[in-house]
Amino acid sequence: MISLVVAFPLLFAFFIVLLDTLRVKRHIIQVSFLLGAILPATVLFMGIPKGEIVGGWNRISGIEVGISELNLPFIVGELILFAFVALYSISYFDFRDKKTPKALALLLLLHAGLLGAFIAGDLFNFYIYMEIASVSAFALITFSGEPNSRRAAFKYLMLSLLASYFFVFAIGLIYMETGYLNLILISENAVPSKELNAAVGIAFASLLLKAGIFPLHSWLPDAHSSAPTPVSAVLSGAVVKAPAYGLILMFLALPVGGTLRTLAMGTAVVSIFFGITMALLQRDAKRLLAYHTVSQMGYVLLGIASLNFLGAAYYALAHSLFKGGLFLSVGALGRKTRELGKFGYRNVPIMALSVVMLSLAIGGVSPFIGSYAKGLISSGLDGAWKYVLYAGSVGTLISFTKLNYYLLRGTSEDIKAVWKFSSIFLAFITLGSGLYLGAVFDPKDIIYVVLAMVLFFLLKAADIFKKRAHVGFGEIGEEVNVLTAVFILAILASVLLQGA
Amino acid sequence: MKMSIVVRTTTKLVSPFLVTYAAYLMLYGHLSPGGGFQGGVILAVAVILLITSHGYKKVRKKFKFNWASLIESSAGAMLVLLGITGLAFGAFYANFLPTEGGIILPFNVIVGLEVGAAFTFVFYILLRWVESD
């Protein structure tokens, strides 16, 4: 039954290509796109079986899929986000363009890939589905038609594929050592050895690259900001979560050393603050949001590295909802220009409300879902690590005060009703799910918001926002070479620290 | 892109045999070395050989671009539907055929069509850039 979650989007993706070749009316294509986006959710309502093996084979030779409390938040976040993205996309992509049905088919493939990765119970299928999602993402980025988008997609393609090859090599090593690909069987048969340690180190570094965490993040801001708006929302909201889920699977099944975990926690903290700092210096609204993805993925890694997988999973759910909503609403406002100060929500109060709500949610203000997820992550941390979360919250709030400050000063025209609906609905979902999960209003959070506002105006008075952070490399080939070298160093570091 | 008469005649002779061999691999792959993917690749090679020797424009008249797309997408949809049919018999991709090899035979044939059409499709698209005759 669980396999149907993947089968429906895949089926409708093929149908859309078929219907496009037969040149049917565009309404039929739109309906089949929506069906492919929403039908997987119905599987969850039919009563969730714990796990199953496709085709009814035994565990050793079959493909195991399952839904547990660890991957349910990922799946729910993806399904909710994708439902709104689907509504948004059918009015975003223009059907006068002949390529539109292809974009819709690729979006469904992305959907199928992500869901398949989230339900996977063995490493190889996880890899395959993550690749389906990544390959569709490379192609989708170029659909925006921006001059920069092809370059961004190429950079993403080179780095992401390189990481994938290293990951599949690590899977090969794990298979060689344990004899299985199924995660339950791996964890039963894993005997610590040098080869296994090397595999863990390589897989860890390659998943970090695909998740866009600090020293390996450099493809992310370009790719996420130059993609079409609905695609940006899925990329930031869900695509970077698949490797994060892979990290959870790896930490669950394999012996990960204490040194590597400490390194991971350090990387996570650096990633949180690096993302915030870079976001503060951006003038492009979507780049600002993209840098926040680097920062927010740091929280997810912090949860994983402190072995608090449930916290990481709920943070991933929260991040899918608010970051997806932010990309959808800011993208709708800034269709003509994305430069801060030149557009805004002054004349559209409904968008203003949704952006403000989503900003509070990402800053971890109660009773939004962000505060619940942050609470879960902080419950697994001890001592000084907790202060990182408080500082991170304030930093995020400063950056979003900046976004709202500039949005308040500009106006935007012709925002379609369905776009307003998607943004405001996602905003209310972040509030509703926070309340549902049991977040209560905490007056202390007002202090954070006020503190963030004060700090924002101090920084503004110090003319920090006039500065521009731009790391230029010139030729794309040169840039990819440098980033590859950084990636190889990261692999070496994690392999050595894991003790191979 | 039109090659000499020797090449054109040879490819014309070889192509039907390649198609036969592809069909053999697809239909007998569940019991012998071979299978859908290999059969599909050889199926595509039969068309690609003709394209390289006779030119894109001439081959396109017989093997239409849209057909490749049509076969590719319908084979993909059939593949998923085959899995969903299995649900009626207990599990996704359950083996519901009592024959030797069960659903592997239809599976291989569909995969062969999918792969063959997809490779031809990719080759057509790449050639649109190279050749404009």
Contacts between the chains, C-beta under 8 A, distances in Angstrom:
chain1	res1	chain2	res2	distance
A	1	B	87	7.5
A	1	B	92	7.5
A	3	B	83	7.0
A	3	B	92	3.8
A	3	B	93	7.6
A	4	B	84	7.3
A	4	B	87	7.4
A	4	B	92	6.9
A	7	B	80	5.2
A	7	B	83	5.9
A	7	B	84	5.9
A	7	B	92	7.0
A	10	B	76	7.7
A	10	B	80	5.3
A	11	B	77	5.9
A	11	B	80	4.2
A	11	B	81	6.9
A	11	B	84	7.5
A	13	B	76	7.9
A	14	B	73	4.9
A	14	B	74	7.5
A	14	B	76	3.7
A	14	B	77	4.0
A	14	B	80	6.9
A	15	B	73	7.5
A	15	B	77	5.7
A	17	B	69	6.8
A	17	B	72	7.4
A	17	B	73	3.8
A	17	B	76	7.6
A	18	B	70	6.9
A	18	B	73	4.0
A	18	B	74	5.6
A	18	B	77	6.3
A	21	B	66	5.6
A	21	B	69	4.5
A	21	B	70	5.1
A	21	B	73	6.5
A	22	B	70	7.5
A	52	B	91	7.0
A	53	B	91	7.9
A	54	B	91	6.9
A	54	B	92	5.3
A	54	B	93	5.7
A	55	B	86	7.1
A	55	B	91	5.5
A	55	B	92	6.6
A	55	B	93	4.2
A	55	B	94	5.8
A	55	B	95	6.9
A	56	B	90	5.8
A	56	B	91	3.9
A	56	B	94	5.5
